[in-house]
Amino acid sequence: MAKATHPSLFLIYFISANNVSAVLGSLTLANQQVDCRVLQKGCSCFVPDNLINHASVAMDLYYQSKGRNHWNCYFGNSGLVVLTDPSYGSCIYG
């Protein structure tokens, strides 16, 4: 009997940038815990160069590296687990 496989899960930032300090806090936390070099200028996930995009990529890196547990996506209720792969161009999530 084949093992059941789970679909890939991704974490994205889902609230508006109305609370910039919350977005920056999430981005800072993720950057302290995982390698976010893909967000540096000239790297695969730098563009679009905006806070929400960078927070989404960093939060997903954190979520994936910590085992994709629901408690790894809290980020002040700003993370949303999705089934649709948000990857674009050469920026690959998960």
The first five atom37 places (N, CA, C, CB, O) and aatype in JSON, in Angstrom:
{
  "aatype": [12, 0, 11, 0, 16, 8, 14, 15, 10, 13, 10, 9, 18, 13, 9, 15, 0, 2, 2, 19, 15, 0, 19, 10, 7, 15, 10, 16, 10, 0, 2, 5, 5, 19, 3, 4, 1, 19, 10, 5, 11, 7, 4, 15, 4, 13, 19, 14, 3, 2, 10, 9, 2, 8, 0, 15, 19, 0, 12, 3, 10, 18, 18, 5, 15, 11, 7, 1, 2, 8, 17, 2, 4, 18, 13, 7, 2, 15, 7, 10, 19, 19, 10, 16, 3, 14, 15, 18, 7, 15, 4, 9, 18, 7],
  "atom_mask": [
    [1, 1, 1, 1, 1],
    [1, 1, 1, 1, 1],
    [1, 1, 1, 1, 1],
    [1, 1, 1, 1, 1],
    [1, 1, 1, 1, 1],
    [1, 1, 1, 1, 1],
    [1, 1, 1, 1, 1],
    [1, 1, 1, 1, 1],
    [1, 1, 1, 1, 1],
    [1, 1, 1, 1, 1],
    [1, 1, 1, 1, 1],
    [1, 1, 1, 1, 1],
    [1, 1, 1, 1, 1],
    [1, 1, 1, 1, 1],
    [1, 1, 1, 1, 1],
    [1, 1, 1, 1, 1],
    [1, 1, 1, 1, 1],
    [1, 1, 1, 1, 1],
    [1, 1, 1, 1, 1],
    [1, 1, 1, 1, 1],
    [1, 1, 1, 1, 1],
    [1, 1, 1, 1, 1],
    [1, 1, 1, 1, 1],
    [1, 1, 1, 1, 1],
    [1, 1, 1, 0, 1],
    [1, 1, 1, 1, 1],
    [1, 1, 1, 1, 1],
    [1, 1, 1, 1, 1],
    [1, 1, 1, 1, 1],
    [1, 1, 1, 1, 1],
    [1, 1, 1, 1, 1],
    [1, 1, 1, 1, 1],
    [1, 1, 1, 1, 1],
    [1, 1, 1, 1, 1],
    [1, 1, 1, 1, 1],
    [1, 1, 1, 1, 1],
    [1, 1, 1, 1, 1],
    [1, 1, 1, 1, 1],
    [1, 1, 1, 1, 1],
    [1, 1, 1, 1, 1],
    [1, 1, 1, 1, 1],
    [1, 1, 1, 0, 1],
    [1, 1, 1, 1, 1],
    [1, 1, 1, 1, 1],
    [1, 1, 1, 1, 1],
    [1, 1, 1, 1, 1],
    [1, 1, 1, 1, 1],
    [1, 1, 1, 1, 1],
    [1, 1, 1, 1, 1],
    [1, 1, 1, 1, 1],
    [1, 1, 1, 1, 1],
    [1, 1, 1, 1, 1],
    [1, 1, 1, 1, 1],
    [1, 1, 1, 1, 1],
    [1, 1, 1, 1, 1],
    [1, 1, 1, 1, 1],
    [1, 1, 1, 1, 1],
    [1, 1, 1, 1, 1],
    [1, 1, 1, 1, 1],
    [1, 1, 1, 1, 1],
    [1, 1, 1, 1, 1],
    [1, 1, 1, 1, 1],
    [1, 1, 1, 1, 1],
    [1, 1, 1, 1, 1],
    [1, 1, 1, 1, 1],
    [1, 1, 1, 1, 1],
    [1, 1, 1, 0, 1],
    [1, 1, 1, 1, 1],
    [1, 1, 1, 1, 1],
    [1, 1, 1, 1, 1],
    [1, 1, 1, 1, 1],
    [1, 1, 1, 1, 1],
    [1, 1, 1, 1, 1],
    [1, 1, 1, 1, 1],
    [1, 1, 1, 1, 1],
    [1, 1, 1, 0, 1],
    [1, 1, 1, 1, 1],
    [1, 1, 1, 1, 1],
    [1, 1, 1, 0, 1],
    [1, 1, 1, 1, 1],
    [1, 1, 1, 1, 1],
    [1, 1, 1, 1, 1],
    [1, 1, 1, 1, 1],
    [1, 1, 1, 1, 1],
    [1, 1, 1, 1, 1],
    [1, 1, 1, 1, 1],
    [1, 1, 1, 1, 1],
    [1, 1, 1, 1, 1],
    [1, 1, 1, 0, 1],
    [1, 1, 1, 1, 1],
    [1, 1, 1, 1, 1],
    [1, 1, 1, 1, 1],
    [1, 1, 1, 1, 1],
    [1, 1, 1, 0, 1]
  ],
  "atom_positions": [
    [[0.84, -1.17, 0.0], [0.0, 0.0, 0.0], [0.89, 1.24, 0.0], [-0.96, 0.0, 1.21], [1.8, 1.35, 0.82]],
    [[0.62, 2.14, -0.89], [1.42, 3.36, -1.01], [1.15, 4.29, 0.14], [1.14, 4.07, -2.34], [0.03, 4.36, 0.65]],
    [[2.19, 5.0, 0.55], [2.03, 6.0, 1.59], [1.2, 7.17, 1.06], [3.41, 6.49, 2.1], [1.3, 7.54, -0.1]],
    [[0.39, 7.74, 1.95], [-0.35, 8.95, 1.57], [0.64, 10.1, 1.52], [-1.52, 9.26, 2.57], [1.5, 10.22, 2.39]],
    [[0.53, 10.93, 0.52], [1.4, 12.09, 0.44], [0.58, 13.34, 0.7], [2.1, 12.17, -0.94], [-0.58, 13.43, 0.32]],
    [[1.2, 14.28, 1.34], [0.54, 15.55, 1.63], [0.93, 16.55, 0.56], [0.91, 16.07, 3.04], [2.08, 16.57, 0.12]],
    [[0.0, 17.38, 0.16], [0.35, 18.4, -0.82], [1.35, 19.38, -0.21], [-0.92, 19.15, -1.32], [1.41, 19.52, 1.01]],
    [[2.09, 20.02, -1.02], [3.0, 21.04, -0.53], [2.21, 22.18, 0.06], [3.93, 21.54, -1.66], [1.16, 22.57, -0.46]],
    [[2.71, 22.71, 1.16], [2.08, 23.85, 1.81], [3.07, 25.01, 1.78], [1.66, 23.52, 3.27], [4.28, 24.8, 1.88]],
    [[2.56, 26.2, 1.63], [3.38, 27.4, 1.55], [2.82, 28.43, 2.51], [3.44, 27.95, 0.1], [1.62, 28.43, 2.79]],
    [[3.67, 29.3, 3.0], [3.22, 30.36, 3.9], [3.44, 31.69, 3.21], [3.98, 30.32, 5.25], [4.52, 31.97, 2.7]],
    [[2.42, 32.5, 3.19], [2.54, 33.83, 2.6], [2.04, 34.88, 3.59], [1.75, 33.93, 1.28], [1.27, 34.57, 4.5]],
    [[2.48, 36.08, 3.4], [2.02, 37.2, 4.21], [0.68, 37.64, 3.64], [3.05, 38.38, 4.21], [0.57, 37.84, 2.43]],
    [[-0.33, 37.8, 4.47], [-1.65, 38.04, 3.9], [-2.33, 39.33, 4.28], [-2.51, 36.95, 4.26], [-3.41, 39.6, 3.77]],
    [[-1.76, 40.13, 5.15], [-2.43, 41.38, 5.49], [-1.81, 42.54, 4.73], [-2.37, 41.65, 7.01], [-0.71, 42.42, 4.18]],
    [[-2.52, 43.63, 4.69], [-2.01, 44.8, 3.98], [-0.85, 45.42, 4.74], [-3.12, 45.84, 3.76], [-0.58, 45.05, 5.88]],
    [[-0.19, 46.33, 4.12], [0.97, 46.98, 4.73], [0.56, 48.12, 5.64], [1.91, 47.49, 3.65], [1.37, 49.0, 5.92]],
    [[-0.68, 48.12, 6.09], [-1.14, 49.19, 6.98], [-0.34, 49.23, 8.26], [-2.6, 49.02, 7.3], [-0.15, 50.31, 8.83]],
    [[0.13, 48.1, 8.73], [0.92, 48.05, 9.94], [2.35, 47.67, 9.57], [0.31, 47.04, 10.97], [2.75, 46.51, 9.68]],
    [[3.1, 48.64, 9.15], [4.45, 48.41, 8.66], [5.34, 47.81, 9.74], [5.06, 49.71, 8.15], [6.19, 46.98, 9.44]],
    [[5.15, 48.22, 11.0], [6.0, 47.68, 12.06], [5.78, 46.18, 12.25], [5.74, 48.41, 13.38], [6.73, 45.46, 12.55]],
    [[4.54, 45.7, 12.08], [4.27, 44.26, 12.18], [4.94, 43.51, 11.04], [2.75, 43.99, 12.17], [5.5, 42.43, 11.25]],
    [[4.89, 44.06, 9.84], [5.53, 43.43, 8.69], [7.04, 43.38, 8.91], [5.2, 44.21, 7.38], [7.67, 42.34, 8.68]],
    [[7.61, 44.48, 9.35], [9.06, 44.51, 9.61], [9.45, 43.54, 10.7], [9.49, 45.93, 9.99], [10.5, 42.9, 10.63]],
    [[8.61, 43.42, 11.73], [8.88, 42.47, 12.8], [8.92, 41.03, 12.29], [0.0, 0.0, 0.0], [9.8, 40.26, 12.67]],
    [[7.97, 40.68, 11.45], [7.93, 39.33, 10.87], [9.15, 39.08, 10.0], [6.65, 39.13, 10.05], [9.75, 38.01, 10.06]],
    [[9.5, 40.06, 9.2], [10.66, 39.93, 8.31], [11.95, 39.79, 9.13], [10.75, 41.15, 7.37], [12.81, 38.98, 8.81]],
    [[12.07, 40.58, 10.17], [13.26, 40.52, 11.03], [13.37, 39.17, 11.72], [13.21, 41.64, 12.09], [14.45, 38.58, 11.74]],
    [[12.27, 38.67, 12.27], [12.29, 37.37, 12.93], [12.73, 36.28, 11.97], [10.92, 37.04, 13.51], [13.59, 35.47, 12.3]],
    [[12.15, 36.26, 10.8], [12.5, 35.23, 9.81], [13.98, 35.35, 9.43], [11.61, 35.35, 8.56], [14.67, 34.34, 9.33]],
    [[14.45, 36.58, 9.21], [15.85, 36.79, 8.82], [16.82, 36.34, 9.91], [16.09, 38.25, 8.5], [17.94, 35.95, 9.6]],
    [[16.41, 36.39, 11.15], [17.28, 35.97, 12.25], [17.36, 34.44, 12.35], [16.78, 36.55, 13.57], [18.3, 33.91, 12.95]],
    [[16.4, 33.75, 11.78], [16.31, 32.3, 11.94], [16.72, 31.49, 10.71], [14.92, 31.95, 12.31], [17.14, 30.34, 10.83]],
    [[16.6, 32.07, 9.53], [16.88, 31.33, 8.3], [17.73, 32.16, 7.34], [15.58, 30.91, 7.61], [17.88, 33.37, 7.51]],
    [[18.28, 31.51, 6.36], [19.1, 32.17, 5.34], [18.2, 32.83, 4.31], [20.07, 31.15, 4.67], [17.55, 32.15, 3.52]],
    [[18.16, 34.14, 4.32], [17.29, 34.89, 3.41], [18.07, 35.59, 2.3], [16.48, 35.92, 4.19], [17.65, 36.63, 1.8]],
    [[19.22, 35.03, 1.92], [20.03, 35.65, 0.88], [19.3, 35.78, -0.46], [21.3, 34.87, 0.68], [19.68, 36.62, -1.28]],
    [[18.28, 34.96, -0.7], [17.53, 35.04, -1.95], [16.81, 36.39, -2.09], [16.51, 33.9, -2.04], [16.34, 36.73, -3.17]],
    [[16.74, 37.15, -0.99], [16.07, 38.46, -1.01], [17.05, 39.61, -1.29], [15.36, 38.7, 0.32], [16.63, 40.76, -1.39]],
    [[18.32, 39.32, -1.4], [19.3, 40.37, -1.66], [19.18, 40.84, -3.11], [20.72, 39.87, -1.37], [18.78, 40.1, -4.0]],
    [[19.54, 42.09, -3.31], [19.49, 42.68, -4.65], [20.27, 41.8, -5.63], [20.07, 44.12, -4.64], [21.41, 41.42, -5.37]],
    [[19.63, 41.5, -6.76], [20.25, 40.66, -7.78], [19.97, 39.18, -7.61], [0.0, 0.0, 0.0], [20.3, 38.39, -8.5]],
    [[19.36, 38.78, -6.49], [19.06, 37.36, -6.26], [17.64, 37.04, -6.71], [19.26, 37.0, -4.77], [16.87, 37.93, -7.06]],
    [[17.31, 35.76, -6.68], [16.08, 35.25, -7.31], [14.77, 35.8, -6.76], [16.06, 33.8, -7.18], [13.79, 35.83, -7.5]],
    [[14.72, 36.23, -5.5], [13.44, 36.69, -4.93], [13.44, 38.17, -4.57], [13.12, 35.87, -3.7], [12.55, 38.63, -3.87]],
    [[14.44, 38.91, -5.04], [14.51, 40.34, -4.71], [13.36, 41.12, -5.35], [15.84, 40.93, -5.18], [12.78, 42.0, -4.71]],
    [[13.02, 40.8, -6.59], [11.95, 41.49, -7.32], [10.67, 40.68, -7.2], [12.34, 41.69, -8.83], [10.7, 39.46, -7.36]],
    [[9.54, 41.31, -6.91], [9.38, 42.74, -6.7], [9.97, 43.18, -5.36], [7.91, 43.12, -6.76], [9.83, 42.5, -4.34]],
    [[10.64, 44.31, -5.39], [11.32, 44.84, -4.22], [10.32, 45.62, -3.37], [12.52, 45.75, -4.63], [10.25, 46.85, -3.43]],
    [[9.53, 44.88, -2.59], [8.61, 45.54, -1.66], [8.52, 44.73, -0.38], [7.22, 45.73, -2.31], [8.85, 43.54, -0.35]],
    [[8.07, 45.37, 0.64], [8.04, 44.78, 1.97], [7.17, 43.52, 2.04], [7.54, 45.79, 2.97], [7.58, 42.53, 2.64]],
    [[6.0, 43.55, 1.45], [5.09, 42.4, 1.52], [5.7, 41.19, 0.82], [3.72, 42.76, 0.9], [5.65, 40.08, 1.35]],
    [[6.27, 41.38, -0.36], [6.91, 40.27, -1.06], [8.05, 39.69, -0.24], [7.42, 40.72, -2.43], [8.14, 38.48, -0.07]],
    [[8.91, 40.55, 0.26], [10.06, 40.07, 1.01], [9.61, 39.36, 2.29], [11.0, 41.23, 1.36], [10.2, 38.34, 2.67]],
    [[8.58, 39.87, 2.95], [8.06, 39.21, 4.15], [7.49, 37.84, 3.81], [6.99, 40.08, 4.83], [7.71, 36.88, 4.55]],
    [[6.78, 37.73, 2.7], [6.2, 36.44, 2.29], [7.28, 35.41, 2.05], [5.34, 36.61, 1.03], [7.19, 34.27, 2.52]],
    [[8.31, 35.79, 1.32], [9.4, 34.86, 1.01], [10.11, 34.45, 2.3], [10.42, 35.49, 0.0], [10.34, 33.27, 2.54]],
    [[10.45, 35.43, 3.14], [11.17, 35.13, 4.38], [10.33, 34.26, 5.32], [11.56, 36.43, 5.09], [10.85, 33.33, 5.93]],
    [[9.04, 34.56, 5.43], [8.18, 33.77, 6.3], [8.03, 32.35, 5.78], [6.8, 34.44, 6.42], [7.97, 31.4, 6.57]],
    [[7.97, 32.18, 4.47], [7.88, 30.83, 3.91], [9.18, 30.07, 4.16], [7.56, 30.88, 2.4], [9.15, 28.88, 4.49]],
    [[10.3, 30.72, 4.0], [11.59, 30.06, 4.3], [11.61, 29.58, 5.74], [12.77, 31.03, 4.03], [12.03, 28.46, 6.02]],
    [[11.16, 30.42, 6.65], [11.1, 30.07, 8.06], [10.16, 28.88, 8.27], [10.64, 31.28, 8.9], [10.52, 27.9, 8.91]],
    [[8.96, 28.98, 7.73], [7.94, 27.94, 7.87], [8.44, 26.59, 7.35], [6.65, 28.34, 7.13], [8.29, 25.57, 8.01]],
    [[9.04, 26.61, 6.17], [9.54, 25.37, 5.56], [10.68, 24.79, 6.4], [10.02, 25.63, 4.12], [10.74, 23.57, 6.61]],
    [[11.58, 25.64, 6.88], [12.75, 25.15, 7.61], [12.41, 24.62, 8.99], [13.77, 26.26, 7.75], [13.15, 23.82, 9.55]],
    [[11.29, 25.05, 9.55], [10.9, 24.63, 10.9], [9.95, 23.44, 10.89], [10.25, 25.78, 11.63], [9.48, 23.03, 11.96]],
    [[9.65, 22.88, 9.73], [8.88, 21.66, 9.67], [7.43, 21.81, 9.23], [0.0, 0.0, 0.0], [6.66, 20.86, 9.32]],
    [[7.05, 22.99, 8.75], [5.69, 23.24, 8.24], [4.61, 22.92, 9.26], [5.45, 22.43, 6.98], [3.59, 22.32, 8.93]],
    [[4.84, 23.32, 10.5], [3.85, 23.15, 11.56], [3.0, 24.41, 11.68], [4.54, 22.83, 12.9], [3.47, 25.51, 11.39]],
    [[1.76, 24.25, 12.11], [0.89, 25.43, 12.21], [1.45, 26.48, 13.16], [-0.51, 25.01, 12.67], [1.2, 27.67, 12.96]],
    [[2.2, 26.07, 14.17], [2.76, 27.06, 15.1], [3.96, 27.79, 14.51], [3.17, 26.37, 16.39], [4.43, 28.77, 15.09]],
    [[4.45, 27.34, 13.37], [5.55, 28.04, 12.71], [5.08, 29.13, 11.77], [6.4, 27.05, 11.95], [5.88, 29.75, 11.08]],
    [[3.77, 29.37, 11.75], [3.28, 30.4, 10.85], [2.47, 31.46, 11.58], [2.43, 29.79, 9.76], [1.68, 32.17, 10.96]],
    [[2.65, 31.56, 12.87], [1.87, 32.53, 13.64], [2.16, 33.96, 13.18], [2.17, 32.39, 15.14], [1.26, 34.62, 12.67]],
    [[3.35, 34.44, 13.34], [3.75, 35.78, 12.9], [2.69, 36.83, 13.21], [4.05, 35.77, 11.42], [2.36, 37.65, 12.35]],
    [[2.15, 36.81, 14.43], [1.16, 37.82, 14.82], [-0.12, 37.73, 14.01], [0.0, 0.0, 0.0], [-0.74, 38.76, 13.72]],
    [[-0.53, 36.53, 13.65], [-1.73, 36.3, 12.83], [-1.62, 36.92, 11.44], [-2.95, 36.87, 13.52], [-2.63, 37.31, 10.84]],
    [[-0.41, 37.0, 10.93], [-0.23, 37.6, 9.61], [0.14, 36.59, 8.54], [0.82, 38.67, 9.68], [0.27, 36.95, 7.37]],
    [[0.33, 35.33, 8.93], [0.69, 34.31, 7.95], [-0.52, 33.52, 7.52], [0.0, 0.0, 0.0], [-1.45, 33.29, 8.3]],
    [[-0.51, 33.11, 6.28], [-1.59, 32.31, 5.72], [-0.98, 31.12, 5.0], [-2.48, 33.16, 4.75], [-0.16, 31.28, 4.1]],
    [[-1.39, 29.91, 5.39], [-0.92, 28.71, 4.72], [-1.79, 28.49, 3.48], [-0.97, 27.46, 5.67], [-3.02, 28.51, 3.57]],
    [[-1.15, 28.29, 2.35], [-1.87, 28.11, 1.08], [-1.39, 26.85, 0.39], [-1.68, 29.34, 0.16], [-0.26, 26.39, 0.62]],
    [[-2.24, 26.29, -0.44], [-1.88, 25.11, -1.23], [-1.33, 25.48, -2.6], [-3.08, 24.22, -1.4], [-0.58, 24.7, -3.2]],
    [[-1.68, 26.66, -3.09], [-1.22, 27.1, -4.4], [0.2, 27.65, -4.29], [-2.17, 28.17, -4.99], [0.46, 28.55, -3.49]],
    [[1.07, 27.11, -5.06], [2.48, 27.51, -5.03], [2.62, 28.97, -5.48], [3.33, 26.58, -5.93], [2.28, 29.29, -6.62]],
    [[3.11, 29.85, -4.6], [3.26, 31.26, -4.96], [4.57, 31.56, -5.7], [3.2, 32.1, -3.72], [4.87, 32.73, -5.95]],
    [[5.32, 30.54, -6.06], [6.59, 30.76, -6.77], [6.35, 31.55, -8.06], [7.27, 29.41, -7.1], [5.29, 31.45, -8.68]],
    [[7.35, 32.32, -8.43], [7.27, 33.12, -9.66], [8.66, 33.25, -10.25], [6.65, 34.52, -9.4], [9.64, 33.39, -9.52]],
    [[8.75, 33.21, -11.56], [10.05, 33.32, -12.21], [11.04, 32.34, -11.59], [0.0, 0.0, 0.0], [10.77, 31.14, -11.51]],
    [[12.19, 32.84, -11.16], [13.2, 31.99, -10.54], [13.1, 31.99, -9.02], [14.58, 32.42, -10.95], [13.94, 31.4, -8.35]],
    [[12.08, 32.66, -8.47], [11.86, 32.67, -7.02], [10.97, 31.48, -6.66], [11.21, 34.03, -6.54], [9.76, 31.49, -6.91]],
    [[11.59, 30.46, -6.09], [10.89, 29.22, -5.8], [10.59, 29.14, -4.3], [11.71, 28.0, -6.26], [11.5, 29.16, -3.47]],
    [[9.32, 29.03, -3.97], [8.89, 28.83, -2.59], [8.99, 27.36, -2.24], [7.44, 29.35, -2.37], [8.91, 26.5, -3.12]],
    [[9.16, 27.06, -0.95], [9.07, 25.72, -0.39], [10.07, 24.77, -0.91], [0.0, 0.0, 0.0], [10.08, 23.61, -0.51]]
  ]
}
